[in-house]
Structure formats: structure tokens, C-alpha cells
Amino acid sequence: MFDWNDLRYFLSVARGGSSLAAARMLGTSQSTVHRRLLDLEMRIGCKLATRTPSGYRLTEAGQRLLPYAERAEDAISAFERQCSAVDTDLAGSVRVTCSSTLADRLATSHLIETFHTLYPRLRVEFVITDRYLDLAKGEADIAIRTGEPSDQNLVGRKIASVPWAVYATRSYVQRHGRPERPESLNDHFVIAFDGEIANYAAARWLRSVAPRAKIAARSDSWPAFIATVKTGVGIGPLPIHHGDHEKGLIRLIDTAPGLVSEFWLLIHPDMRHTPRARVFFDYLVSEVGAFRALLLRQDEKSETGIPSST
């Protein structure tokens, strides 16, 4: 009999198309992925994937067995969630997935400190990534995400709306001039959202208002996006609570329709019956006012050497 965990390696190879992509998904090494896949093939007696110069390609047997492996994964995940639901002890960790910027603000706020005081045997563990983790598969217990949820199997509520604006460095404006309205961005260099942040509301807004803008650089992570705007090579939209306190950046175009991030607090329905996850979810809902203030907090005044459009 094979190890059920080996199915995770088969599924990751099938989804990622390579051992490198699978290793990133699972947080392990390429050699481990290759070894565990070979172990599974040896135990079941058939080849599931063949190696090609560009990665892995599923064999006919692999394609035929893939949907059964996906069903097994769903069943195991549901079993694990139900096991968690019968645990009535308020102890352990609550895994919360969110972006690095939000995790920094939450981790240093009174909200987490107060929660730990109320529930001393519980610990909030941040799973920091711009990728949307799968709550149904137990990759995290709770998610705080931007944008209306696309997974209809999750439950939650909108907890904040954060306005954005368009920013650049003073040196950029001195070299290229200042756009006066969103459509003017077509005549400028912009920083494009890529990879896991390509579907941010601001990314869709930028593509819609300035489809002809020249791409100065692309970024697939939020910290890198901010750092790239600060280099002065191009213009980029940022949340006003972030852009206004970044030294060296000036606000060019104020908030516009579509340039708003909606933050959602999400949980899988099965996890609502898990005490450790439920108490943190309900705690954040009860502290929604403080959470909104945290998102909108401005640590420093914006640099206004060139007048803003307000």
C-alpha cells in the first residue's frame, strides 16, 4: 500500500508541470518531489508522469488516475476539517494567511496582543503570501484577502475598504512630467502587476485606464512592487495609507472609481465549528472598527513638495 501523502506530490506535479513548481507549492526540494513520485509509481505499479526538457508530462495512466487522486485529496481534507471541528479545546495555533504588509501591521498592533491575552493557550500564526491559499485543503484556517471572494464555498464578510492613489518619485515627475488624470497614464511609464498580484483591483484598474502605457518594470510580489515604484523608473498605484508615508513618493492622482481594495475575512464552513478558528474569526469581526483603523493608519505625512491633486 502506498503512502497517502505521496498523492500530494503527484497532484502538485500535475498542477505545476515541473518538479520545481511542485516543490514551491509543497515547500520542499525538487529531489524530494522526484523521489516521492517515483515511490508512488513503484508502489502502484505504473508510470504517472514522464520527464521532459520543460518539466513533467502526465502519462495516459496519470491522466486517468488524476481525478481519483483529486477526490481522495478532497475527502482527506474534509476528514481533517471534521477532526478539527470535534476539538473543543481552545489551545494550539490559528493559521491566518494574508499579505506581508497586512501581517506586519497586525503583528505589531494591539489586536493580536489582546487576543493572546484573552486566549493565552492560543497563538496566531501568520502564513504570509500573496498567493491565495486553499482553505478547503487546510493550507490555512482563516484568510484575510483583498477583492470579493471567488470561492463560493467560503463564508465571511467584508471588513474594510481601502482607497488607493497613484504615486511616483519626485525625480520621475521632474523627468517625465505629471499626469493630471488617469487616462494620462497612457503617456507614461508604469510598474505592472504580475504573477500572484496580477488580479489585484488596482492591477485591473491600471490595465483598464492605461492600456497603452509603457511598462517600465513588472513585479510579482507586493514588497517588490513598492520598492520598484520607489526607484523612480515608473508610476504605480498604492494604498494611500502606504503611499502617503513612503518617503520620496508623492501622490499624483487621487482615488478614482475602481481604485479601492476591499478586505474580506474568510473561513471554510467546516472550520466555523472548530473552536480555535471560530474564536479568532469572531474576535476580528467584533474588532472590525479597530481593524479598519489599522488599515487606514498613516504613520507619516506625505511628501508634498509638488502639490497633490486634492
ABEGO torsion letter per residue (X at the ends): XBBAAAAAAAAAAAAAGBAAAAAAAAGBBAAAAAAAAAAAAAAAGBBABBBBAAEBBBBAAAAAAAAAAAAAAAAAAAAAAAAAAABABBBEBBBBBBBAAAAAAAAABAAAAAAAAABAABBBBBBBBABBBBAAAGABABBBBBEBBABAABBEBBABBBBBBBBBBAAAAAAAEBBABAAAAAABBBBBBBEAAAABAAAAAAAAABAABBBABBBABAAAAAAAAAAGABBBBBBAAAAAABBGBBBABBBBBGBBBBBBBBBBAAAAABAAAAAAAAAAAAAAAAAAAAAABBABBBBAABBBAX
